[in-house]
Amino acid sequence: MSGRKVLVLDNGAYSIKAGYADWTQARTIPNCTVTRGKGDKKSYIGDQLSTCTDFTGLYYKLPFEKGFLINWQNEKEVWDRIFSKDVLNCDPKNTTLLITEPCFNLPNIQQNYDEVIFEAYEFEAYYRTIAPWLCIQNDTTSLYKDRFYKPNEVPDCALVVDSGYSFTHVVPFVMGRPILPAIRRINIGGKLLTNHLKEIVSFRYWDMMEQTYIMNEVKETCCFVSQDFLSDLEICRKNPRDNPILQEYILPDFSRNSKGYIREKKRGGVYDQSDEQVLYMNNERLSVPEILFNPMDVGMNQAGIPEVIVESINATHPEMFPSLSVNDVDLHGLLYGNIILVGGNSLFSGYKNRIEKDLRYLAPTEFEIRVGMSENPVTYAWQGGVKFANSADFNEKLVSRAEFNEYGHNICLQRFGLGDDDEIEMSE
């Protein structure tokens, strides 16, 4: 880095993972501005949400809409807070920025990134890329820890499944470059799952349509990915005393500053708190995450994650790489053997096992299925960004403020390509 101060910013639609390149752990900050409503002018920007004591009826103003950054005024409010002395104490004029953008980001939005970063904040230099590419900068082979493990070896092929707030992207890489014709997107993310849970809970139990924060907590606490969905649904029909899936979630009482929690079921016992509001989570626990695997459950004409992984791998052909001596079997085998799960939805219990199980049914039998996931899949891209920022290749990718002032947006278009053109010759 040549003594340069580098800020790594994984700018997600739900949260920002931020920290300097000499840090070992990122700060996770909500990427939103939150207000309570028309009658309450109090607002919380980014990390200030942690100081809130009453999470009922919160209204979120999000910079991202349908996965793309479109509300720059809102985003600048969040960035101003993050760069302030109270959070990161960042002086942009003396800082280099490494920031992520969505896959297939629109050209006019990319230009907005460049103009805001150089003209509004005047960063010294910056590099913009997609989060899945930063993921493969990590020691991905350490995720498997099998007989093929070789420390710090970069695999020739890898496939990243990034299931985040707005979308789920499946991105195959060959020799460090994303294969654009084979990238697939599922229009399902954590936002849709939370909204669906709000709807079914409001229909069956309590009106929770305006309790986004609380229902997101319920989703993260109670929901899991079923390994046998139909069998578990039958269990949910049983008497509550014989139903191990049923959970009793005690809704938070902010007047007493008490958080929500799962109450242990008592057989024939009597609970002390008669005024507690109980939310019974039964088949909702598994039917909500099941949308990731069967989008048709909510009327979406799309395939689930395992099917899309197979489709993405099948769309990768050796003819795309004339300079490489590889056939379909070898190429697809390498991709099936290096699948990496990242994003907030990866935290669902049973998520990784379900993908492995379904892929074993769908993939050809001659291929070994290896699915890896880090201990913290939410910050995995940030960790890759830190490793890349400390590498010798980082300086070559940067666009400086002086270069932008001279050449404008065109220099960013030229410099921010993923990989050198002479490394892999790609045919149309």
SELO-874445 format. One record per residue (C-alpha): y, x, z; residue number from 1; residue in three letters. Coordinates in pm, 1 decimal, always signed. Last residue first. Layout:
% SELO-874445
Y|X|Z|NUM|ALA
...
***
This chain:
% SELO-874445
-1341.1|-1837.4|-2792.7|428|GLU
-1487.9|-1493.8|-2739.1|427|SER
-1426.3|-1295.4|-2423.1|426|MET
-1423.9|-917.3|-2431.5|425|GLU
-1482.9|-798.3|-2081.4|424|ILE
-1312.1|-495.9|-1928.8|423|GLU
-1067.1|-453.9|-2215.0|422|ASP
-873.8|-766.1|-2123.8|421|ASP
-812.3|-639.1|-1773.4|420|ASP
-888.6|-872.4|-1486.2|419|GLY
-734.7|-1199.5|-1371.5|418|LEU
-405.6|-1225.6|-1560.1|417|GLY
-97.0|-1219.9|-1339.1|416|PHE
+89.1|-947.7|-1526.6|415|ARG
+158.0|-1119.5|-1858.7|414|GLN
+257.9|-1460.8|-1728.8|413|LEU
+461.2|-1294.2|-1454.3|412|CYS
+645.5|-1079.2|-1710.5|411|ILE
+725.7|-1392.3|-1909.7|410|ASN
+899.9|-1561.2|-1613.2|409|HIS
+1206.8|-1338.0|-1641.1|408|GLY
+1216.2|-1000.9|-1815.1|407|TYR
+1503.7|-819.2|-1644.5|406|GLU
+1545.0|-1013.8|-1319.5|405|ASN
+1167.4|-1040.9|-1292.6|404|PHE
+1126.4|-666.7|-1335.3|403|GLU
+1386.7|-596.7|-1065.2|402|ALA
+1216.6|-842.0|-829.0|401|ARG
+889.6|-657.6|-874.1|400|SER
+577.5|-797.1|-1038.4|399|VAL
+259.1|-670.9|-877.6|398|LEU
-79.3|-627.6|-1043.3|397|LYS
-76.9|-247.2|-1065.8|396|GLU
+15.4|-215.0|-698.6|395|ASN
-292.2|-411.2|-590.5|394|PHE
-548.8|-199.5|-775.3|393|ASP
-553.6|+77.2|-510.4|392|ALA
-680.6|-161.6|-244.4|391|SER
-508.7|-268.9|+79.1|390|ASN
-371.1|-591.2|-72.2|389|ALA
-721.1|-666.4|-207.4|388|PHE
-875.7|-647.2|+140.1|387|LYS
-602.0|-865.7|+286.6|386|VAL
-642.2|-1116.9|+4.8|385|GLY
-1016.3|-1130.5|+64.0|384|GLY
-950.5|-1216.7|+428.6|383|GLN
-705.8|-1485.3|+315.8|382|TRP
-972.7|-1631.9|+86.5|381|ALA
-1220.0|-1644.2|+376.5|380|TYR
-972.0|-1819.0|+608.0|379|THR
-1121.9|-2169.2|+580.8|378|VAL
-1480.0|-2045.8|+538.3|377|PRO
-1480.3|-1910.3|+894.7|376|ASN
-1825.5|-1774.0|+983.2|375|GLU
-1877.4|-1696.4|+616.3|374|SER
-2096.0|-1902.1|+384.7|373|MET
-2372.4|-1787.8|+153.1|372|GLY
-2609.0|-1977.6|-73.5|371|VAL
-2899.7|-1797.0|-236.8|370|ARG
-3125.9|-1992.2|-471.6|369|ILE
-3393.3|-1785.4|-647.2|368|GLU
-3441.9|-1879.1|-1009.9|367|PHE
-3783.8|-1925.6|-1169.8|366|GLU
-3803.5|-2286.4|-1048.0|365|THR
-3519.4|-2405.6|-1268.8|364|PRO
-3237.7|-2559.3|-1063.0|363|ALA
-3218.3|-2927.7|-969.3|362|LEU
-3465.1|-2965.5|-680.1|361|TYR
-3377.5|-2628.1|-525.3|360|ARG
-3011.9|-2711.7|-575.2|359|LEU
-3049.2|-3021.3|-358.6|358|ASP
-3196.2|-2826.3|-66.6|357|LYS
-2947.7|-2540.1|-84.1|356|GLU
-2655.7|-2783.3|-103.0|355|ILE
-2794.5|-2980.6|+191.7|354|ARG
-2843.0|-2665.6|+401.6|353|ASN
-2482.1|-2554.2|+344.9|352|LYS
-2331.4|-2889.8|+443.7|351|TYR
-2557.2|-2951.3|+745.6|350|GLY
-2270.5|-2959.7|+996.6|349|SER
-1943.0|-3011.3|+813.0|348|PHE
-1743.2|-2687.0|+816.2|347|LEU
-1777.4|-2643.3|+440.1|346|SER
-1529.2|-2930.4|+403.9|345|ASN
-1250.9|-2691.4|+506.4|344|GLY
-1291.8|-2455.1|+214.0|343|GLY
-1549.7|-2193.3|+117.3|342|VAL
-1911.5|-2184.3|-0.3|341|LEU
-2034.9|-1879.4|-193.7|340|ILE
-2320.5|-1891.2|-445.7|339|ILE
-2466.4|-1553.3|-545.8|338|ASN
-2832.4|-1598.8|-646.2|337|GLY
-2773.2|-1900.9|-869.5|336|TYR
-2507.5|-1700.3|-1053.9|335|LEU
-2733.9|-1397.8|-1098.5|334|LEU
-3016.8|-1615.4|-1226.8|333|GLY
-2784.0|-1783.8|-1475.4|332|HIS
-2685.8|-1452.2|-1628.2|331|LEU
-3037.0|-1304.9|-1630.8|330|ASP
-3195.4|-1615.3|-1783.7|329|VAL
-2919.5|-1670.6|-2039.8|328|ASP
-2933.2|-1315.4|-2174.0|327|ASN
-2730.8|-1004.5|-2097.3|326|VAL
-2610.9|-698.4|-2282.0|325|SER
-2236.7|-725.9|-2220.9|324|LEU
-1967.7|-649.3|-2481.9|323|SER
-2012.5|-983.0|-2658.8|322|PRO
-1933.3|-1174.8|-2338.9|321|PHE
-1890.0|-1545.7|-2413.9|320|MET
-2211.2|-1539.2|-2618.1|319|GLU
-2395.2|-1474.7|-2288.9|318|PRO
-2335.8|-1839.9|-2192.5|317|HIS
-2179.1|-2006.5|-1886.2|316|THR
-2179.7|-2386.0|-1924.2|315|ALA
-2527.1|-2402.3|-1764.1|314|ASN
-2381.3|-2244.6|-1450.1|313|ILE
-2103.3|-2505.8|-1430.9|312|SER
-2345.0|-2794.5|-1485.6|311|GLU
-2578.4|-2664.5|-1215.0|310|VAL
-2288.5|-2636.0|-970.0|309|ILE
-2169.7|-2981.7|-1074.7|308|VAL
-2508.6|-3130.0|-990.3|307|GLU
-2503.9|-2966.6|-644.4|306|PRO
-2144.6|-3084.4|-573.6|305|ILE
-2185.7|-3448.9|-670.0|304|GLY
-2137.3|-3591.2|-1018.0|303|ALA
-1837.9|-3799.8|-1120.0|302|GLN
-1768.7|-4162.5|-1207.8|301|ASN
-1596.0|-4242.3|-881.0|300|MET
-1682.7|-4587.4|-742.4|299|GLY
-1684.9|-4498.2|-372.6|298|VAL
-2061.0|-4439.3|-347.5|297|ASP
-2044.5|-4304.1|-703.5|296|MET
-1907.8|-3982.9|-551.2|295|PRO
-2262.4|-3895.3|-436.7|294|ASN
-2278.3|-3542.5|-292.5|293|PHE
-1921.2|-3511.6|-163.8|292|LEU
-1928.0|-3885.7|-86.3|291|ILE
-2209.3|-3812.6|+160.8|290|GLU
-1943.0|-3666.8|+393.4|289|PRO
-1828.0|-4026.9|+472.2|288|VAL
-2172.8|-4190.7|+485.9|287|SER
-2303.0|-3950.6|+750.9|286|LEU
-2092.0|-4022.0|+1057.2|285|ARG
-1992.5|-4364.3|+929.2|284|GLU
-2357.4|-4467.8|+977.8|283|ASN
-2287.1|-4486.5|+1352.2|282|ASN
-1953.2|-4396.9|+1507.2|281|MET
-1863.6|-4646.9|+1778.9|280|TYR
-1495.2|-4612.7|+1866.9|279|LEU
-1438.1|-4676.9|+2237.3|278|VAL
-1098.4|-4755.9|+2382.3|277|GLN
-1110.5|-4668.6|+2750.6|276|GLU
-979.4|-4928.5|+2997.7|275|ASP
-1306.1|-4966.6|+3190.5|274|SER
-1318.5|-4601.3|+3292.8|273|GLN
-1611.7|-4564.0|+3533.7|272|ASP
-1898.6|-4613.9|+3292.9|271|TYR
-2207.8|-4798.2|+3414.2|270|VAL
-2556.5|-4668.6|+3349.2|269|GLY
-2852.5|-4844.8|+3186.4|268|GLY
-2917.3|-4548.2|+2960.4|267|ARG
-2602.2|-4342.7|+2948.2|266|LYS
-2453.8|-4218.8|+2620.8|265|LYS
-2243.2|-3906.5|+2643.9|264|GLU
-1885.2|-3974.6|+2549.2|263|ARG
-1749.7|-3792.1|+2247.7|262|ILE
-1386.6|-3689.4|+2297.1|261|TYR
-1030.3|-3790.2|+2222.8|260|GLY
-755.4|-3612.9|+2411.1|259|LYS
-585.5|-3727.3|+2729.9|258|SER
-210.1|-3702.9|+2780.0|257|ASN
-207.6|-4010.2|+3005.2|256|ARG
+24.4|-4203.9|+2773.2|255|SER
-144.8|-4019.3|+2487.3|254|PHE
-474.0|-4199.1|+2541.3|253|ASP
-712.9|-4046.5|+2292.3|252|PRO
-995.4|-4255.5|+2143.6|251|LEU
-1330.2|-4223.0|+2319.8|250|ILE
-1596.4|-4159.4|+2056.8|249|TYR
-1932.1|-4320.7|+2130.3|248|GLU
-2196.6|-4173.2|+1903.9|247|GLN
-2485.5|-4338.9|+1720.1|246|LEU
-2713.7|-4092.9|+1540.0|245|ILE
-2981.4|-4085.7|+1813.0|244|PRO
-3046.3|-4461.5|+1771.9|243|ASN
-3309.0|-4587.9|+2016.8|242|ASP
-3064.7|-4729.3|+2274.0|241|ARG
-2836.3|-4848.5|+1994.5|240|PRO
-3119.7|-5063.5|+1852.2|239|ASN
-3211.2|-4937.7|+1509.4|238|LYS
-3012.9|-4983.8|+1188.5|237|ARG
-2870.1|-4629.5|+1204.4|236|CYS
-3225.3|-4492.7|+1184.1|235|ILE
-3265.3|-4664.1|+847.7|234|GLU
-2947.9|-4492.5|+726.0|233|LEU
-3093.8|-4161.0|+837.1|232|ASP
-3393.7|-4214.5|+612.0|231|SER
-3170.0|-4297.1|+315.8|230|LEU
-2948.1|-3990.7|+364.4|229|PHE
-3215.2|-3726.3|+405.9|228|ASP
-3043.5|-3392.6|+483.5|227|GLN
-2739.2|-3575.2|+621.2|226|SER
-2401.4|-3402.7|+617.4|225|VAL
-2216.6|-3442.6|+945.9|224|PHE
-1926.8|-3645.9|+1084.6|223|CYS
-1833.8|-3668.6|+1452.9|222|CYS
-1570.3|-3408.6|+1543.6|221|THR
-1409.5|-3332.5|+1207.0|220|GLU
-1399.2|-3699.3|+1108.9|219|LYS
-1269.9|-3811.9|+1447.9|218|VAL
-993.9|-3550.2|+1433.8|217|GLU
-897.7|-3671.5|+1086.5|216|ASN
-896.0|-4022.8|+1225.5|215|MET
-648.5|-3922.6|+1496.7|214|ILE
-411.9|-3746.1|+1256.7|213|TYR
-416.6|-4026.0|+1001.3|212|THR
-350.1|-4306.5|+1249.1|211|GLN
-161.3|-4543.5|+1018.5|210|GLU
-470.6|-4716.3|+879.2|209|MET
-644.4|-4716.0|+1218.8|208|MET
-680.6|-5091.8|+1279.0|207|ASP
-982.4|-5093.7|+1512.1|206|TRP
-1347.7|-5187.1|+1454.0|205|TYR
-1517.0|-5275.8|+1123.6|204|ARG
-1241.2|-5297.2|+861.7|203|PHE
-1014.4|-5040.2|+1023.6|202|SER
-1311.7|-4804.7|+1068.2|201|VAL
-1408.0|-4848.9|+701.6|200|ILE
-1054.8|-4785.0|+577.8|199|GLU
-970.3|-4491.3|+804.1|198|LYS
-1299.2|-4322.9|+712.8|197|LEU
-1212.5|-4356.0|+343.7|196|HIS
-869.8|-4203.1|+404.5|195|ASN
-1025.1|-3909.1|+589.5|194|THR
-1277.3|-3848.2|+310.6|193|LEU
-1009.2|-3872.2|+41.4|192|LEU
-790.9|-3615.8|+220.0|191|LYS
-1083.4|-3378.1|+278.8|190|GLY
-1152.5|-3342.1|-89.0|189|GLY
-1284.7|-3531.0|-386.9|188|ILE
-1166.5|-3512.2|-746.9|187|ASN
-1452.8|-3285.4|-846.6|186|ILE
-1345.0|-2988.7|-1058.5|185|ARG
-1549.5|-2763.9|-1287.0|184|ARG
-1488.4|-2411.3|-1412.5|183|ILE
-1722.5|-2322.7|-1701.1|182|ALA
-1462.9|-2293.9|-1980.5|181|PRO
-1246.4|-2072.0|-1753.4|180|LEU
-1506.5|-1809.5|-1667.2|179|ILE
-1332.7|-1643.3|-1372.0|178|PRO
-1321.3|-1262.6|-1392.6|177|ARG
-1472.9|-1019.7|-1145.3|176|GLY
-1752.6|-897.0|-1369.4|175|MET
-1862.8|-1257.3|-1427.9|174|VAL
-1718.8|-1526.7|-1201.9|173|PHE
-1814.1|-1895.4|-1175.1|172|PRO
-1565.2|-2141.6|-1019.8|171|VAL
-1670.3|-2478.1|-874.0|170|VAL
-1363.0|-2658.5|-746.7|169|HIS
-1355.4|-2942.3|-492.2|168|THR
-1024.5|-3120.3|-480.4|167|PHE
-741.9|-3238.1|-255.1|166|SER
-805.7|-3094.5|+91.5|165|TYR
-1062.1|-2826.2|+17.1|164|GLY
-1408.9|-2774.5|-124.4|163|SER
-1411.6|-2429.9|-288.7|162|ASP
-1753.2|-2358.5|-439.2|161|VAL
-1747.1|-1996.1|-557.3|160|VAL
-2005.6|-1867.0|-806.4|159|LEU
-2079.3|-1496.6|-832.2|158|ALA
-2179.0|-1250.1|-1100.9|157|CYS
-2168.5|-870.9|-1118.9|156|ASP
-2194.6|-853.7|-741.7|155|PRO
-1952.2|-621.3|-556.2|154|VAL
-2144.0|-390.0|-322.6|153|GLU
-1966.4|-344.0|+9.2|152|ASN
-2294.3|-312.5|+202.9|151|PRO
-2615.6|-358.0|-0.6|150|LYS
-2817.5|-667.8|+86.7|149|TYR
-3111.2|-739.3|-145.1|148|PHE
-3359.7|-772.0|+142.5|147|ARG
-3153.7|-1046.5|+297.0|146|ASP
-2823.0|-1052.7|+483.9|145|LYS
-2682.2|-1340.0|+272.6|144|TYR
-2312.2|-1341.7|+358.6|143|LEU
-2300.9|-959.0|+357.7|142|SER
-2330.6|-969.5|-22.6|141|THR
-1981.3|-1120.5|-36.6|140|THR
-1805.0|-807.6|+87.6|139|ASP
-1469.2|-966.7|+19.2|138|ASN
-1279.5|-950.2|-310.6|137|GLN
-1493.0|-1247.2|-419.1|136|ILE
-1287.5|-1480.5|-200.4|135|CYS
-958.4|-1363.1|-352.1|134|LEU
-1073.6|-1497.2|-688.7|133|TRP
-1164.4|-1831.0|-528.1|132|PRO
-805.9|-1858.3|-386.8|131|ALA
-627.6|-1845.0|-722.7|130|ILE
-367.2|-1579.4|-803.8|129|THR
+1.5|-1490.1|-758.3|128|ARG
+135.6|-1139.3|-699.9|127|TYR
+470.5|-1051.5|-548.7|126|TYR
+754.7|-803.4|-526.4|125|ALA
+1064.1|-738.0|-311.4|124|GLU
+1093.6|-1105.3|-219.7|123|PHE
+1430.6|-1260.4|-301.9|122|GLU
+1376.6|-1588.7|-111.1|121|TYR
+1553.7|-1835.4|-342.6|120|ALA
+1559.5|-1625.4|-661.8|119|GLU
+1236.9|-1426.1|-644.6|118|PHE
+997.3|-1659.8|-463.3|117|ILE
+1162.8|-1983.2|-577.3|116|VAL
+1186.9|-1872.8|-941.0|115|GLU
+832.2|-1741.4|-966.0|114|ASP
+672.7|-2042.8|-797.6|113|TYR
+880.1|-2279.7|-1012.9|112|ASN
+750.2|-2101.0|-1322.2|111|GLN
+395.5|-2163.9|-1203.1|110|GLN
+484.6|-2531.5|-1160.4|109|ILE
+609.4|-2544.4|-1520.9|108|ASN
+287.6|-2380.6|-1640.5|107|PRO
+54.9|-2625.2|-1458.2|106|LEU
-196.1|-2469.4|-1218.2|105|ASN
-545.6|-2459.1|-1361.0|104|PHE
-691.2|-2357.8|-1022.7|103|CYS
-438.6|-2404.7|-743.5|102|PRO
-205.0|-2120.4|-636.0|101|GLU
-247.3|-1834.8|-389.4|100|THR
+16.7|-1592.8|-262.4|99|ILE
+46.6|-1215.1|-218.6|98|LEU
+402.9|-1133.5|-117.1|97|LEU
+570.4|-793.2|-87.8|96|THR
+830.8|-764.6|+188.0|95|THR
+1167.5|-590.4|+224.6|94|ASN
+1383.4|-862.8|+72.7|93|LYS
+1153.1|-1126.8|+222.3|92|PRO
+1230.7|-1033.8|+585.7|91|ASP
+941.6|-1197.4|+772.3|90|CYS
+945.4|-1271.0|+1145.7|89|ASN
+603.4|-1439.3|+1116.3|88|LEU
+653.4|-1739.1|+1349.8|87|VAL
+964.4|-1769.4|+1566.3|86|ASP
+1151.5|-1501.2|+1371.7|85|LYS
+1149.9|-1726.0|+1065.1|84|SER
+923.7|-1677.7|+761.0|83|PHE
+695.7|-1965.3|+865.5|82|ILE
+984.8|-2204.5|+937.4|81|ARG
+1157.8|-2127.2|+610.4|80|ASP
+821.9|-2166.6|+437.1|79|TRP
+774.7|-2516.8|+580.9|78|VAL
+1125.6|-2627.1|+483.5|77|GLU
+1079.2|-2462.9|+143.3|76|LYS
+763.8|-2667.0|+90.1|75|GLU
+949.5|-2991.9|+159.0|74|ASN
+1222.7|-2908.9|-90.7|73|GLN
+958.0|-2788.1|-335.7|72|TRP
+780.3|-3121.9|-354.7|71|ASN
+553.2|-3067.5|-657.2|70|ILE
+282.1|-2826.3|-542.3|69|LEU
-36.6|-2945.5|-710.1|68|PHE
-358.9|-3077.0|-554.3|67|GLY
-302.5|-3445.6|-613.5|66|LYS
+38.9|-3416.8|-445.3|65|GLU
+126.2|-3104.5|-250.1|64|PHE
+447.8|-3058.2|-51.9|63|PRO
+326.6|-3314.7|+203.9|62|LEU
+543.6|-3543.9|+412.8|61|LYS
+316.9|-3685.1|+682.5|60|TYR
+397.7|-3990.4|+889.7|59|TYR
+267.7|-4003.1|+1248.1|58|LEU
+174.4|-4339.1|+1398.1|57|GLY
+2.6|-4207.3|+1708.9|56|THR
-6.4|-3831.3|+1765.0|55|PHE
+173.3|-3824.1|+2099.1|54|ASP
+210.2|-3482.0|+2263.9|53|THR
+354.7|-3284.7|+1971.4|52|CYS
+398.7|-2912.3|+2040.1|51|THR
+116.0|-2819.3|+1801.4|50|SER
+304.9|-2995.8|+1520.9|49|LEU
+567.4|-2722.9|+1548.7|48|GLN
+333.1|-2499.5|+1345.1|47|ASP
+448.9|-2654.3|+1019.5|46|GLY
+765.1|-2859.9|+1066.2|45|ILE
+773.6|-3135.5|+1327.5|44|TYR
+1032.7|-3410.8|+1304.7|43|SER
+1216.3|-3617.0|+1565.6|42|LYS
+1427.6|-3887.7|+1404.0|41|LYS
+1232.9|-4167.9|+1572.1|40|ASP
+1315.6|-4522.8|+1461.0|39|GLY
+1224.9|-4468.8|+1096.3|38|LYS
+886.8|-4320.0|+1167.2|37|GLY
+705.8|-4055.0|+1368.5|36|ARG
+785.1|-3758.2|+1147.2|35|THR
+565.8|-3474.1|+1020.1|34|VAL
+654.6|-3198.0|+774.5|33|THR
+355.4|-3041.6|+607.9|32|CYS
+151.9|-2729.1|+538.2|31|ASN
-14.6|-2712.1|+880.2|30|PRO
-32.2|-2347.9|+996.6|29|ILE
-341.1|-2128.0|+1029.0|28|THR
-245.8|-1779.0|+1145.5|27|ARG
-466.6|-1515.0|+990.1|26|ALA
-684.6|-1259.9|+1166.8|25|GLN
-730.3|-883.5|+1128.2|24|THR
-367.3|-806.4|+1052.8|23|TRP
-258.4|-504.1|+847.9|22|ASP
-211.2|-713.3|+533.6|21|ALA
+31.0|-945.2|+709.8|20|TYR
-58.3|-1301.7|+798.2|19|GLY
-70.5|-1655.5|+666.6|18|ALA
-330.8|-1926.8|+616.6|17|LYS
-132.2|-2231.8|+513.6|16|ILE
-282.9|-2573.0|+577.2|15|SER
-355.6|-2896.7|+396.4|14|TYR
-248.9|-2822.0|+37.5|13|ALA
-334.8|-2454.2|+72.8|12|GLY
-91.6|-2162.5|+43.3|11|ASN
-310.7|-1862.3|+122.0|10|ASP
-19.1|-1633.2|+207.4|9|LEU
-77.1|-1258.1|+242.5|8|VAL
+240.6|-1073.5|+346.1|7|LEU
+259.7|-706.0|+249.5|6|VAL
+488.9|-450.1|+412.9|5|LYS
+487.4|-143.8|+188.4|4|ARG
+386.6|+188.9|+341.0|3|GLY
+223.8|+307.4|+16.9|2|SER
+0.0|+0.0|+0.0|1|MET
***
